[in-house]
Amino acid sequence: MTITTSFIVYPEGDIQEIPHNLRVNQVVDINGFPLKLPTGSTKMIAFRVFRVSSEEKTGEVNNFHYLELLNTSELREYRNPFPQ
């Protein structure tokens, strides 16, 4: 039996366990949940997954999703130009 665990790694090096896997270039909130795009605002904390790696040990697999903080101009690319 193999146990698979997923983690997000913040830019500062802090690590948090998450209940799901992420993809490279996926935009997520501060808790590692995918954001619904396009966003309605640029006034939020958002990260992009820039690297995914796996560490395998006997009976377990750890997936690490490395995040980079998006600045306002990068978030603007994901903003809905026609808010409802």
N, C-alpha and C positions, 0 to 999 in steps of 0.2 A: 504494500500500500504506500502510495506517495502523497505527501501533503504539499500542496502548492499555496504559497503565500505571496501577496503582492504588496509592494511598498512604493511610496513616492519619496523622492529625495529632493528637498528644497535647495535653492541656491546656496544657503548658508551651511548646508550639510545635515540639517535635521532630517530625521526619517520618521514617516508615519505609515502605519499599515492601512491599506484600503481593501475593500471587499471585491474588487474587480481589476481586470487588466486594462491598460491604456495603449494607444497606438502613438507612434512618432508623429509629431506635428498636431496632435490633438490639443485643443484648448480646454483647460480645466479651471475650476474655481479653487479657492484656498484649501479646500478639503479633498481635492482630487476627483471631484465629480465633473464629468464633461459639461461644458456650457452649450446651451442651445444657441446656434448661430443663425442669423446675425444677432448680435447683442443690441439691446435698446439704448445702451449708454456706454461711455468710455470711463465712467466713474466707478470702477470696480477693481478688485485685485484678481488678476488672471495670470495663469502660467501656461506655457507651451511645453509639451513633452519633446525633448530634443534627443534623448537617448534611452534605450531600453536594454537592460542586460539581465542575464539569469545566472544564478549561483546554484549549483546542484551539489547536494550532499546525500548521504545514504538516507533514503526515505523522505527527502524533502527537496523542493525546488523553490527558491526565492527569486521573484521577479522584481527588479528595481527599475523604476520609471523616473528619470532625472528631469527636473523642471527648470525652466528659465522664466524669469519675471518679464511680463510684457509691459512696455511703457505705453503712454497715452497714444502716441502716433501709431504704434503697432496695433493697439486695440481699435483704433479708428478704422482700420482695414476690415474689421469684422462687424462694424456697427451697421445697423439697418438705416439706410438713408431715408426711408419712408416710415417713421414710427407711427403706430396706430393710435 
